[in-house]
Amino acid sequence: MSPDPVVIDSHLHVWQADSDYPNPSVTTVSPVCDVPIELLIEYMDELAIERAVLVQPMFPHEDNSYVVDCCQRLPARLAVICVVDPNVPGADQRLRSWHERGCRGLRLRPRMASEESCFGDSSTFPLWATASDLGMVVSVLANTQHVATIKALADRFPDATLVVDHLAHPNLSCADRQPLMELAACPNVIMKISGFPYFAVEPYPYVDCRPLTEAIYAEFGPQRMMWGSDFPHILLQSGYLRSVRLLERLLPDLNAEDLATIRYHNAKRLYWD
């Protein structure tokens, strides 16, 4: 069974095993187990996913070669968000190199201890400026405690497009969502509608996340929302097809035009147009 409308998945991962990495438990993925591009393509074909945005996984290095090679094989179907370590001098020049190899976005990860201390620091401004100059989308893997810094960076770099991954992992039991709503004042911030299994209390279709999703839709509008599955993790959660269908469960009154905007047009505009 495949979804009827055309879809772009704006957030997923593939990787090759890293057998030399001594402690895979410190990442949220397993560097010692392959998740090959061929597996993803099988799912994309089965579910009629037209295109996908590959996000370099949370490995402790910045070798984006595998996802770049995958994209070069299928540039019409795949785009790449790379990782560059902002702590290492010359990050802006390394970003230029990855851009020359076809990367369309940069991911920064203040949710990781290794990057949290420098997030928003002036030492990283050349990296931000380079991403902005190159037209690369900056995805931010953050917690809600980082939202104020995200807002400050969005204001400092108004020509950069910032995407907040997984809605900044909000705590649904408290007032965590209010800082997220304040990002609506920044026209260059987009909310990635993804990652619900990480913060939902209830199982699929995560009805406890409906008020948050409705608030984001009301404050940001469909032009600043973008759906992603978080493949392959979703295979062990709700399953890929149910992830594609999730927006229709969380926003049952969503019209077809807005659904297509969130699940297709925004990603196409950012990563292919």
C-alpha positions in Angstrom: 0.0 0.0 0.0 1.4 3.4 -0.9 0.4 6.9 -0.1 -1.6 8.6 -2.9 0.0 12.1 -3.0 3.6 12.6 -4.1 6.0 12.8 -1.1 9.5 13.9 -0.3 11.0 12.6 2.9 13.1 15.4 4.3 14.8 13.5 7.1 16.4 10.1 7.0 19.7 8.3 7.4 21.8 5.6 5.7 25.3 4.6 6.6 28.1 2.1 6.3 29.4 0.1 9.2 32.3 1.5 11.1 33.9 -1.6 12.5 36.8 0.3 14.0 34.6 2.4 16.3 35.0 1.0 19.8 31.8 2.0 21.5 28.7 2.3 19.4 26.5 2.8 22.5 27.4 6.5 22.7 25.5 7.3 19.6 21.8 6.9 18.7 22.7 4.7 15.7 24.9 1.7 15.5 28.1 2.3 13.5 28.7 -1.5 13.4 25.6 -2.3 11.4 25.0 -1.3 7.7 21.9 0.7 6.7 22.6 0.7 2.9 21.1 3.1 0.4 19.6 0.0 -1.4 17.4 -0.7 1.6 16.1 2.9 1.6 15.4 2.8 -2.2 13.4 -0.4 -1.8 11.1 1.4 0.8 10.9 4.5 -1.4 9.9 2.6 -4.4 7.3 0.5 -2.4 5.7 3.6 -0.8 6.1 5.9 -3.9 8.4 8.3 -2.1 9.7 10.5 -4.9 12.8 11.9 -3.3 14.6 11.9 0.0 17.0 14.1 2.0 19.9 12.1 3.5 21.1 13.4 6.8 24.6 12.4 7.9 24.1 10.3 11.1 25.5 11.0 14.5 28.9 9.4 14.1 31.8 10.9 15.9 33.5 12.2 12.8 32.5 14.3 9.8 33.2 12.0 6.9 30.1 12.5 4.8 31.5 10.5 1.9 28.9 7.7 1.9 25.8 9.9 1.7 27.5 12.1 -0.9 28.4 9.1 -3.0 24.8 7.9 -2.8 23.5 11.3 -3.9 25.9 11.4 -6.8 24.4 8.1 -8.0 20.8 9.4 -7.8 20.9 13.2 -7.8 17.3 13.6 -9.0 16.0 11.5 -6.0 18.5 12.3 -3.2 19.9 15.4 -1.5 22.5 15.5 1.3 22.8 17.3 4.6 26.4 17.1 5.8 28.0 17.4 9.2 31.0 19.6 9.8 32.5 19.8 13.3 32.2 23.5 14.4 34.9 23.0 17.0 37.7 22.3 14.5 39.3 25.3 12.9 38.6 25.7 9.2 35.0 24.4 9.5 33.9 27.1 7.0 36.4 25.9 4.3 35.5 22.3 4.9 31.9 23.2 4.4 32.7 24.7 1.0 34.4 21.5 0.1 31.4 19.4 0.9 29.2 21.9 -0.9 31.4 21.4 -4.0 30.7 17.7 -3.7 27.0 18.3 -3.8 25.8 18.8 -0.2 22.8 21.1 0.0 22.6 21.5 3.8 24.6 21.6 7.0 23.6 20.0 10.3 24.6 21.4 13.6 24.0 19.4 16.8 23.9 21.3 20.1 22.0 18.3 21.5 25.3 16.5 21.5 27.7 17.5 24.3 30.6 17.9 21.9 28.8 20.7 20.1 26.6 22.3 22.7 29.3 24.5 24.2 30.1 26.2 20.9 26.5 26.6 19.6 25.9 30.3 19.1 29.5 31.2 19.9 31.1 33.9 17.7 33.8 31.5 16.7 31.2 29.6 14.6 29.9 32.7 12.8 32.2 32.2 9.8 30.6 28.7 9.4 27.1 30.2 9.5 28.1 33.0 7.1 29.5 30.4 4.7 26.3 28.3 4.8 24.3 31.4 4.2 26.4 32.6 1.3 26.3 29.2 -0.3 22.5 28.9 0.1 22.9 25.8 2.3 20.0 25.0 4.7 21.2 24.8 8.3 19.4 22.0 10.2 19.7 22.2 14.0 19.4 19.1 16.2 18.5 20.8 19.5 16.5 20.7 22.7 14.1 23.4 23.7 16.8 24.9 25.9 18.6 25.9 22.8 15.7 27.7 21.2 16.8 31.2 22.4 20.1 30.7 20.7 18.4 29.4 17.5 16.4 32.6 17.5 19.5 34.8 18.0 21.2 33.0 15.1 18.2 33.4 12.9 18.2 37.1 13.6 22.0 37.4 13.0 21.9 35.5 9.7 18.5 36.5 8.2 19.5 35.2 4.7 20.1 31.7 6.1 17.3 29.1 6.3 17.2 27.3 9.6 15.4 24.0 10.1 14.6 22.8 13.6 14.9 19.0 13.6 12.3 16.9 15.5 10.6 20.1 16.9 13.6 20.5 19.3 12.5 17.4 21.3 9.9 19.2 23.5 8.6 18.0 26.9 4.9 17.7 26.3 4.1 17.7 30.0 5.3 21.3 30.6 5.5 24.7 28.9 8.3 23.6 26.6 6.3 24.5 23.5 6.1 28.2 24.2 9.7 28.9 23.2 9.1 27.1 20.0 6.2 29.4 19.2 8.5 32.4 19.6 10.5 31.1 16.7 7.5 31.9 14.5 8.6 35.5 14.6 11.7 34.5 12.6 10.6 34.2 8.9 13.7 32.1 8.1 13.0 29.3 10.6 11.2 26.1 9.5 9.9 23.4 11.8 10.6 19.8 10.8 7.6 17.7 11.6 9.5 14.6 12.7 10.8 12.7 15.7 7.5 12.2 17.5 8.5 8.8 19.0 11.3 10.5 20.9 9.0 12.8 22.9 5.4 11.4 22.6 4.1 9.6 25.7 1.3 7.8 23.8 1.9 5.3 20.9 1.2 6.0 17.3 -0.6 8.2 16.2 0.8 10.2 19.2 -2.5 12.0 20.0 -0.8 13.7 22.9 1.3 15.6 20.2 -1.8 16.9 18.4 -2.0 20.2 20.4 1.6 20.9 19.7 1.3 20.1 16.0 -1.9 22.3 15.8 -0.1 25.2 17.5 2.8 24.9 15.1 0.5 24.9 12.1 -1.4 27.9 13.5 1.8 29.9 14.2 4.1 28.9 11.4 1.7 28.0 8.7 2.3 25.2 6.1 5.0 27.2 4.2 7.3 26.8 7.2 6.6 23.1 8.1 8.4 20.1 6.6 7.7 16.4 7.2 10.4 13.8 7.7 10.3 10.1 8.7 13.6 9.6 10.5 14.2 6.3 8.6 15.5 3.7 9.5 14.6 4.3 13.2 10.9 4.6 12.2 11.0 0.9 11.1 11.3 -0.1 14.7 8.6 2.4 15.8 5.4 3.0 13.9 6.7 1.8 10.5 7.4 3.8 7.4 3.9 4.0 5.8 2.3 5.1 9.1 4.9 7.8 9.4 4.0 9.1 6.0 0.3 9.1 7.1 1.0 10.8 10.4 0.2 14.4 9.4 -3.3 13.3 8.4 -3.8 11.8 11.8 -2.4 14.8 13.8 -4.0 17.4 11.6 -7.2 15.7 10.3 -8.6 19.0 8.9 -5.5 19.7 6.8 -6.5 20.4 3.2 -4.8 18.7 0.3 -2.8 21.8 -0.8 -1.3 22.4 2.7 -0.5 18.7 3.0 1.4 18.7 -0.3 3.2 21.9 0.8 4.4 20.3 4.1 5.1 16.8 2.6 6.5 17.8 -0.7 6.9 21.4 -2.0 8.9 22.9 0.9 11.6 20.2 0.7 11.7 20.4 -3.1 12.2 24.2 -2.9 14.9 24.0 -0.2 17.0 21.1 -1.6 16.3 20.9 -5.4 15.0 24.1 -6.8 
